[in-house]
Amino acid sequence: MAARAVSLDDVRRAQRTLAGVAQRTALEPSRHLSRLVGAPVRLKCENLQRTGSFKVRGAYVRIAGLSAGERAAGVVAASAGNHGQGVALAASLLDVRATVFMPEGAQLPKLAATRDYGARVRVCGQDLAEALAAAREYARATGAVFIHPFDHPDVIAGQGTVGLEILEQCPRAGTVVVGVGGGGLVAGIAVAVKALSPDARIVGVQAAGAAAYPPSLAAGHPVTLEAPVTMADGIRVGRPGDLPFRIVKELVDEVRTVSEDELASALLLCLERAKLVVEPAGASPVAALLSDPAAFRASEGGAGEGAEEEGRPVVAVLSGGNVDALVLQRVLRHGMAAAGRYLSLRLLLTDRPGALAALLEVLSAADANVVDVSHVRTDPRLGIAEAEVEVHLETTGPGHCAEVRAALRAAGYPVMS
Ligand SMILES: Cc1ncc(COP(=O)(O)O)c(C=O)c1O
């Protein structure tokens, strides 16, 4: 077998390079997830890393490895957010000029932060692929060094330092669960963890709408997805990186997929239960635990009283926390709806004074909290004595939703949807 392009020694060297630069982020226990899974669950908080994601690790190691001549030429990257911030901070710490191409529609706080870390930002292209093409063209025209977000041994070694830290903080870790875009993070973690703890499992997680790894692994080579779609912009990548793919194929035990609902529910859980702000890509490992907890249960452990502290720990890497407040609001709403905590209903009322108040009375008696009401009387589809009401309610979960519907039916309200 050919020597692997990234070794444990490379990751150890990267860790020395990152001393005093990357933070050793906390590994937090999660009682809620431990109970759900039936094994101890730990959260690796790279959402609290400098720049808000693990990306600064790989970017710094890559730029620190450049020759003096290359550094003088500056660096260029393309990114929808986290990689750009990582490159911007790494370059400024190393006194290297950085230009970051971001696609139109990139989240504004990510754009502003990249600029604040000292990079020159160029907004260019409809999507990341177009921004990447522009960045490569800029590199060709100016001699700046292109810093790939995942397909380079130094970047992978830098990301692998997350794996070293996990084993330092939790030597018995039995499973490490990692979000996967191009695959640099999971590849680096796999190199470190499998070298030091060969029987530990590495599980990659992709968003179902942007899952290029499963078909690529089945085909034996990277396959390109036409139009990857997911709210998790950090892992919205249409093709595995060549080098990460080779490592993933050899070392990663499985790659799972999660739905958008599961991503939203995971983000909500991180916020409510762990008090951690995590972006959708960063919450993907938690989404995998939510979607199939039994798959992560240690064989010697099991659900039930006390089981959550038995067995080898499962570590979920919360890879990033950079999320625009508006996106957060949307995702949380979606997460609450997915968790049955948000109920939207359309009803027909008789259009007479007091009808709306009577409806609200029924909802109040059912303990449903009204978030929003719209009351339409002038739609031509409605009869002359009819009004349509749309109500958005907060509930405590699916059981409560059923109770609210039952209370409305019992009070004689026809629920349209
Ligand atoms: C928050 C977050 N998680 C996971 C990833 C996936 O990393 P990779 O492309 O190395 O698989 C990214 C990549 O940008 C990210 O920003």
The ligand as an SDF file (V2000), in Angstrom:
LIG
                    3D

 16 16  0  0  0  0  0  0  0  0999 V2000
  -18.5520   24.2940   10.5830 C   0  0  0  0  0  0  0  0  0  0  0  0
  -17.9550   23.3490    9.5950 C   0  0  0  0  0  0  0  0  0  0  0  0
  -18.0500   22.0420    9.8350 N   0  0  0  0  0  0  0  0  0  0  0  0
  -17.5480   21.1260    8.9890 C   0  0  0  0  0  0  0  0  0  0  0  0
  -16.9030   21.5060    7.8190 C   0  0  0  0  0  0  0  0  0  0  0  0
  -16.4010   20.4340    6.8990 C   0  0  0  0  0  0  0  0  0  0  0  0
  -15.0290   20.4600    6.7000 O   0  0  0  0  0  0  0  0  0  0  0  0
  -14.3870   19.6960    5.4960 P   0  0  0  0  0  0  0  0  0  0  0  0
  -14.7150   20.4500    4.2330 O   0  0  0  0  0  0  0  0  0  0  0  0
  -12.9390   19.6770    5.7860 O   0  0  0  0  0  0  0  0  0  0  0  0
  -15.0160   18.3400    5.4480 O   0  0  0  0  0  0  0  0  0  0  0  0
  -16.7790   22.8690    7.5270 C   0  0  0  0  0  0  0  0  0  0  0  0
  -16.0970   23.3200    6.3290 C   0  0  0  0  0  0  0  0  0  0  0  0
  -16.0860   24.4770    5.9940 O   0  0  0  0  0  0  0  0  0  0  0  0
  -17.3150   23.8110    8.4380 C   0  0  0  0  0  0  0  0  0  0  0  0
  -17.2370   25.1260    8.2060 O   0  0  0  0  0  0  0  0  0  0  0  0
  1  2  1  0
  2  3  1  0
  2 15  2  0
  3  4  2  0
  4  5  1  0
  5  6  1  0
  5 12  2  0
  6  7  1  0
  7  8  1  0
  8  9  2  0
  8 10  1  0
  8 11  1  0
 12 13  1  0
 12 15  1  0
 13 14  2  0
 15 16  1  0
M  END
$$$$
